[in-house]
Amino acid sequence: MEFTYDGIVRWGFGFYNPNHAAALICAVFPFLWGWKKYPWLGWILSGLLLVPLVMTYSRTGIIVLVLEFCAFFILNRRKNWQWLAVTVVILVLAVFASNLAARFVLDGAVTNRPKIWLAGIKLIAANPIGVGHGYSGMIASAFLLPEHIQCRTLVNSHLTLICEYGMFVGVLWLTLIFYALMRGVNYPAVWCAVAGLTLSAFSATVFDWQILFDFHHYGRLTVTNFLLSWFTVGLYISLLGIAVWQRPKKKMFLAAFAGAAAILGTMFCFYDANTPKVCHGTAIKSGYPQLLVLHDATWKLANIRPFVENSGYILPLTGGIPDNQYSPDAIILFGEMCMLADKFESDTPVYFVDPPEFVEFSDNVKGIYLSNRNRARFFDQTEIPILDWP
């Protein structure tokens, strides 16, 4: 898949997402500044590195670079203002010459992010032990976001990690980051690189956990992207390690832990009873009637959502039948799952949604939902009521 802007292909330099390439490029910049010997060479290399950064057309990349500039010259004792001025001029010229400046507008990619993040926070509040690997974006898109917003992750590596693996992992992760930022101020280049990657991962899925842990299919992307992704997360963890690899300071560590705990604790303020809880890959929301909803792999959760919006539900996220035994008020079977109607207790009403052509109608089937393409096929073949599609 190519990322484009105004008809121009955005370069990923081996990454499938140009924003990830921009994050890695920005992490390199601080190590080119403030050299004791040949400082001019470092600044020339920095100027040259601006070219691939601009070619990514990443807004976050430019913002992160500017913030790294500012932080480095605050933390660094040697102020090479002349080289800073030259680099800033080159950056400004490159941004305007490439028309990248025109990207700094409030488009959907910007305005949708807070909505996705809020959905992720609600998921965390309802599922403090995590929703499970790879489920965060799927659940948020299906149940917590407007229909026009679809996301695979929460477009925030830190939030996705906490949402999928739970608050215990989140506390450890955030404590490490905060402690590294507190301890690493004596190493300006390392501090700026850590801060830059932290911010990049906050506004995009730079650390794509779903791809990183797919050792068989590499997220159905290229091996190059997989290796570069692991290099980026490895670089980040290494830099965090360098920043904290000093004599421990108990008070500073406790402050970092308290900050992490406070942020995660604040998320409980966004608890919403309509947010599903997830257990072993099954989304559960309490309500009446409580529906057991089974679907085959051809059905997307977004298409199932209208059938369960105003009720409670038990819904396996990836299809199939849940392992646990439930006592629902009614059962809705989608597609091929309609073939299992006679497997349930006869006193539990069952409803079909677009059943296959040769399905058998058991006595417990109380209604059929038919899409327009299947309505003519079943309309005159059964006395079971044909229900209005939600």
C-alpha positions as CSV (number, residue, x, y, z in Angstrom):
1,M,0.0,0.0,0.0
2,E,1.3,3.4,-1.0
3,F,0.8,6.5,1.2
4,T,0.3,9.6,-0.9
5,Y,-0.3,13.3,-0.4
6,D,-1.7,15.5,-3.1
7,G,-0.7,12.9,-5.7
8,I,2.9,12.6,-4.3
9,V,4.1,9.3,-3.0
10,R,5.3,9.5,0.6
11,W,8.5,7.6,1.0
12,G,8.7,4.9,3.7
13,F,12.4,3.9,3.1
14,G,11.6,0.2,3.8
15,F,8.8,0.9,6.3
16,Y,5.2,0.4,5.1
17,N,4.2,3.6,6.9
18,P,6.2,6.8,6.2
19,N,5.4,8.0,9.8
20,H,7.5,5.2,11.2
21,A,10.4,6.0,8.9
22,A,10.1,9.7,10.1
23,A,10.2,8.5,13.8
24,L,13.5,6.6,13.2
25,I,15.1,9.4,11.2
26,C,14.2,11.9,14.0
27,A,15.8,9.6,16.6
28,V,19.1,9.8,14.6
29,F,19.3,13.7,14.5
30,P,20.3,14.4,18.1
31,F,23.4,12.3,17.7
32,L,24.6,14.6,14.9
33,W,24.5,17.7,17.0
34,G,27.1,19.2,19.4
35,W,30.2,17.2,18.2
36,K,33.4,18.3,20.0
37,K,35.4,17.6,16.9
38,Y,34.3,18.7,13.4
39,P,30.9,20.1,14.6
40,W,30.3,21.4,11.2
41,L,30.4,17.9,9.8
42,G,27.6,16.8,12.1
43,W,25.5,19.7,11.1
44,I,26.1,19.1,7.4
45,L,25.0,15.5,7.9
46,S,22.0,16.8,9.8
47,G,21.1,19.0,6.9
48,L,21.4,16.1,4.5
49,L,19.2,14.0,6.7
50,L,16.4,16.5,6.4
51,V,15.9,15.4,2.8
52,P,14.6,11.9,3.6
53,L,12.6,13.3,6.5
54,V,10.8,15.7,4.3
55,M,10.2,12.9,1.7
56,T,8.2,11.1,4.3
57,Y,5.7,14.0,4.4
58,S,5.2,13.3,8.1
59,R,3.8,16.2,10.1
60,T,4.6,14.5,13.3
61,G,8.2,14.1,12.1
62,I,8.7,17.8,11.5
63,I,7.1,18.7,14.9
64,V,9.2,16.2,16.7
65,L,12.4,17.4,15.0
66,V,11.6,21.0,16.0
67,L,11.0,20.0,19.6
68,E,14.2,17.9,19.7
69,F,16.1,21.0,18.4
70,C,14.7,23.1,21.2
71,A,15.3,20.5,23.9
72,F,18.9,19.8,22.8
73,F,19.9,23.4,22.9
74,I,18.4,23.8,26.4
75,L,20.2,20.7,27.7
76,N,23.5,21.1,25.8
77,R,26.1,23.5,27.3
78,R,27.8,24.2,24.0
79,K,25.5,26.5,22.0
80,N,26.5,26.3,18.3
81,W,23.9,28.9,17.4
82,Q,25.4,29.5,13.9
83,W,24.9,25.9,12.9
84,L,21.5,25.8,14.5
85,A,20.5,28.8,12.4
86,V,21.7,27.3,9.2
87,T,19.9,24.0,9.9
88,V,16.7,25.8,10.8
89,V,16.9,27.8,7.5
90,I,17.4,24.5,5.5
91,L,14.5,22.9,7.3
92,V,12.1,25.8,6.6
93,L,13.2,25.9,2.9
94,A,12.8,22.1,2.6
95,V,9.3,22.2,4.2
96,F,8.0,24.9,1.9
97,A,9.8,23.8,-1.3
98,S,8.3,20.3,-0.9
99,N,4.8,21.7,-0.1
100,L,4.9,19.8,3.2
101,A,3.7,23.0,4.9
102,A,0.3,22.6,3.2
103,R,-0.2,19.4,5.2
104,F,-0.4,21.3,8.5
105,V,-4.2,21.5,8.5
106,L,-6.9,20.0,10.7
107,D,-7.9,17.0,8.5
108,G,-9.5,13.7,9.5
109,A,-6.2,12.1,10.3
110,V,-5.8,14.8,13.0
111,T,-9.3,15.2,14.3
112,N,-10.0,11.4,14.5
113,R,-7.1,10.7,16.7
114,P,-8.6,12.1,20.0
115,K,-11.8,10.1,19.3
116,I,-9.8,6.9,18.9
117,W,-7.7,7.7,22.0
118,L,-10.8,8.3,24.1
119,A,-12.2,5.0,22.9
120,G,-9.0,3.3,23.9
121,I,-9.1,4.9,27.4
122,K,-12.7,3.7,27.8
123,L,-11.6,0.2,26.9
124,I,-8.8,0.3,29.4
125,A,-11.2,1.5,32.1
126,A,-13.5,-1.4,31.4
127,N,-10.7,-4.0,30.9
128,P,-7.8,-3.2,33.3
129,I,-6.2,-6.5,32.6
130,G,-6.3,-5.9,28.9
131,V,-8.5,-6.9,25.9
132,G,-5.9,-9.2,24.4
133,H,-3.3,-9.0,21.6
134,G,-4.6,-7.3,18.5
135,Y,-8.1,-6.6,19.7
136,S,-7.9,-2.9,20.7
137,G,-8.6,-1.3,17.3
138,M,-11.1,-4.0,16.3
139,I,-13.3,-3.4,19.4
140,A,-12.9,0.4,19.3
141,S,-14.0,0.5,15.6
142,A,-16.9,-1.9,16.1
143,F,-18.5,-0.6,19.3
144,L,-17.0,2.8,20.4
145,L,-16.4,4.9,17.3
146,P,-18.6,6.4,14.6
147,E,-19.0,4.1,11.6
148,H,-16.7,6.2,9.4
149,I,-13.7,5.7,11.7
150,Q,-12.0,2.4,11.3
151,C,-8.7,1.6,13.0
152,R,-6.5,-1.5,13.4
153,T,-4.7,-0.1,16.4
154,L,-5.4,2.9,18.7
155,V,-2.9,5.1,16.6
156,N,-0.8,5.4,19.8
157,S,1.7,2.7,20.6
158,H,1.7,3.4,24.4
159,L,-2.1,3.3,24.6
160,T,-2.4,0.2,22.4
161,L,0.1,-1.6,24.6
162,I,-1.7,-0.7,27.8
163,C,-5.1,-1.5,26.3
164,E,-4.1,-4.9,25.0
165,Y,-1.8,-6.1,27.7
166,G,-3.3,-4.5,30.8
167,M,-2.5,-1.9,33.4
168,F,0.3,-3.9,35.1
169,V,2.3,-3.8,31.9
170,G,1.3,-0.2,31.4
171,V,2.6,0.8,34.8
172,L,6.0,-0.8,34.1
173,W,6.2,0.7,30.6
174,L,5.3,4.3,31.7
175,T,7.5,4.1,34.8
176,L,10.5,3.1,32.6
177,I,9.8,6.0,30.2
178,F,9.3,8.6,32.9
179,Y,12.4,7.4,34.9
180,A,14.5,7.5,31.7
181,L,13.4,11.1,30.9
182,M,14.2,12.1,34.5
183,R,17.6,10.5,34.6
184,G,18.7,11.1,31.1
185,V,19.0,14.9,31.2
186,N,22.8,14.6,31.5
187,Y,22.9,12.9,28.1
188,P,21.3,15.5,25.8
189,A,21.4,13.4,22.6
190,V,20.0,10.3,24.3
191,W,17.4,12.3,26.1
192,C,16.2,14.0,22.9
193,A,16.1,10.7,21.0
194,V,14.1,9.0,23.7
195,A,11.7,12.0,24.0
196,G,11.4,12.1,20.2
197,L,10.5,8.4,19.8
198,T,8.2,8.6,22.8
199,L,6.3,11.5,21.2
200,S,6.3,9.8,17.8
201,A,4.9,6.6,19.3
202,F,2.2,8.7,21.1
203,S,0.8,10.1,17.8
204,A,1.2,7.0,15.6
205,T,1.7,3.3,15.9
206,V,5.4,3.4,15.6
207,F,5.8,0.4,17.8
208,D,3.2,-1.9,16.1
209,W,2.9,-4.7,18.5
210,Q,0.6,-6.7,16.3
211,I,3.2,-6.8,13.5
212,L,6.2,-7.1,15.9
213,F,4.9,-10.3,17.4
214,D,3.8,-11.9,14.1
215,F,7.0,-14.0,13.5
216,H,5.3,-16.1,10.8
217,H,3.6,-13.6,8.5
218,Y,5.2,-10.3,9.5
219,G,1.8,-8.7,9.7
220,R,1.4,-9.7,6.0
221,L,3.9,-7.0,5.1
222,T,7.5,-7.1,3.9
223,V,10.4,-8.7,5.8
224,T,12.2,-5.3,5.5
225,N,9.4,-3.5,7.3
226,F,9.5,-6.2,10.0
227,L,13.2,-5.9,10.6
228,L,13.1,-2.1,10.6
229,S,10.2,-2.2,13.1
230,W,12.2,-4.4,15.4
231,F,15.3,-2.2,14.9
232,T,13.2,0.9,16.0
233,V,11.8,-0.7,19.1
234,G,15.2,-2.2,19.9
235,L,16.8,1.2,19.5
236,Y,14.1,2.7,21.8
237,I,14.6,0.2,24.5
238,S,18.4,0.5,24.3
239,L,18.2,4.3,24.6
240,L,15.9,3.9,27.6
241,G,18.5,1.5,29.1
242,I,21.3,4.0,28.6
243,A,19.3,6.8,30.2
244,V,18.6,4.7,33.3
245,W,21.9,2.9,33.5
246,Q,23.2,5.0,36.3
247,R,23.3,4.9,40.1
248,P,19.6,4.4,41.1
249,K,17.8,7.2,42.7
250,K,14.9,5.8,44.8
251,K,13.0,9.1,45.1
252,M,13.2,9.7,41.3
253,F,12.0,6.2,40.6
254,L,9.1,6.5,43.0
255,A,8.1,9.8,41.4
256,A,8.2,8.1,38.0
257,F,6.1,5.2,39.3
258,A,3.6,7.6,41.0
259,G,3.3,9.6,37.7
260,A,2.6,6.4,35.7
261,A,0.1,5.2,38.3
262,A,-1.7,8.6,38.4
263,I,-2.1,8.6,34.6
264,L,-3.5,5.1,34.5
265,G,-5.7,5.8,37.5
266,T,-7.2,8.8,35.8
267,M,-8.4,6.6,33.0
268,F,-10.9,5.0,35.3
269,C,-12.7,8.4,35.3
270,F,-13.8,7.6,31.7
271,Y,-15.5,4.3,32.6
272,D,-18.6,3.8,30.5
273,A,-21.0,1.0,31.1
274,N,-21.6,0.6,27.4
275,T,-18.0,-0.4,26.8
276,P,-17.7,-4.1,26.4
277,K,-15.6,-6.2,28.6
278,V,-13.4,-8.8,26.9
279,C,-12.7,-12.3,28.2
280,H,-10.8,-14.9,26.2
281,G,-11.5,-13.2,22.9
282,T,-15.2,-12.7,23.7
283,A,-16.8,-9.2,24.1
284,I,-19.4,-9.0,26.8
285,K,-21.8,-6.2,27.6
286,S,-24.4,-6.5,30.3
287,G,-28.0,-5.6,29.4
288,Y,-31.4,-6.9,28.5
289,P,-32.0,-8.8,26.5
290,Q,-28.7,-10.6,26.8
291,L,-27.9,-11.9,23.4
292,L,-25.4,-14.6,22.4
293,V,-24.2,-13.5,19.0
294,L,-22.3,-16.0,16.8
295,H,-20.9,-15.3,13.4
296,D,-18.7,-16.8,10.8
297,A,-15.5,-15.3,9.5
298,T,-17.2,-13.5,6.6
299,W,-19.0,-11.1,9.0
300,K,-17.4,-7.9,10.2
301,L,-18.1,-6.6,13.7
302,A,-19.2,-3.3,12.2
303,N,-22.0,-5.1,10.4
304,I,-23.1,-6.9,13.5
305,R,-23.1,-3.7,15.7
306,P,-26.7,-2.6,14.6
307,F,-28.2,-5.8,15.9
308,V,-26.8,-5.4,19.4
309,E,-26.5,-1.7,20.0
310,N,-29.5,-1.5,22.3
311,S,-29.0,-4.7,24.3
312,G,-26.5,-6.7,26.2
313,Y,-24.4,-9.2,24.2
314,I,-21.9,-12.1,24.3
315,L,-19.9,-11.9,21.1
316,P,-16.8,-13.9,20.1
317,L,-14.6,-11.3,18.3
318,T,-13.2,-13.6,15.7
319,G,-16.2,-15.8,15.2
320,G,-17.0,-19.3,16.4
321,I,-18.5,-20.4,19.7
322,P,-17.2,-19.1,23.1
323,D,-15.5,-21.6,25.4
324,N,-17.6,-20.6,28.4
325,Q,-21.2,-21.7,28.9
326,Y,-23.7,-18.8,29.0
327,S,-27.4,-18.5,29.5
328,P,-28.6,-15.9,27.1
329,D,-32.1,-14.5,26.7
330,A,-31.9,-15.1,22.9
331,I,-29.4,-16.2,20.3
332,I,-28.6,-14.4,17.0
333,L,-26.8,-16.6,14.4
334,F,-25.1,-15.0,11.4
335,G,-24.4,-16.7,8.1
336,E,-23.1,-20.2,8.3
337,M,-23.5,-20.2,12.1
338,C,-27.3,-20.7,11.4
339,M,-26.5,-24.3,10.8
340,L,-26.0,-24.7,14.6
341,A,-29.5,-23.7,15.6
342,D,-30.5,-27.2,16.8
343,K,-27.5,-27.3,19.1
344,F,-29.0,-24.9,21.6
345,E,-31.8,-25.5,24.2
346,S,-35.2,-25.5,22.6
347,D,-36.6,-22.9,25.0
348,T,-34.0,-20.3,24.0
349,P,-35.3,-18.2,21.0
350,V,-33.0,-18.2,18.0
351,Y,-32.8,-15.6,15.2
352,F,-31.2,-16.0,11.9
353,V,-29.3,-13.3,9.9
354,D,-28.8,-14.1,6.2
355,P,-28.8,-17.9,6.6
356,P,-27.3,-20.1,3.9
357,E,-29.6,-21.5,1.2
358,F,-30.2,-25.0,2.5
359,V,-30.5,-24.2,6.2
360,E,-32.9,-26.2,8.4
361,F,-35.3,-24.3,10.5
362,S,-35.6,-25.8,13.9
363,D,-38.5,-25.1,16.3
364,N,-36.6,-22.5,18.3
365,V,-36.1,-20.2,15.3
366,K,-38.4,-17.2,16.0
367,G,-37.4,-14.8,13.2
368,I,-35.1,-14.1,10.2
369,Y,-33.3,-11.0,9.3
370,L,-32.6,-10.8,5.6
371,S,-30.6,-8.3,3.6
372,N,-32.0,-7.1,0.3
373,R,-29.9,-9.6,-1.7
374,N,-31.4,-12.6,0.2
375,R,-34.9,-11.3,0.8
376,A,-36.5,-12.8,-2.3
377,R,-34.9,-16.2,-1.7
378,F,-36.5,-16.8,1.7
379,F,-39.6,-14.6,1.7
380,D,-42.1,-17.2,0.5
381,Q,-40.3,-20.3,1.7
382,T,-41.1,-20.2,5.4
383,E,-43.8,-19.1,7.9
384,I,-41.2,-17.8,10.3
385,P,-41.5,-14.0,10.5
386,I,-39.2,-11.9,8.3
387,L,-37.8,-9.1,10.5
388,D,-36.7,-5.7,9.5
389,W,-33.0,-5.2,9.0
390,P,-31.7,-2.8,11.7
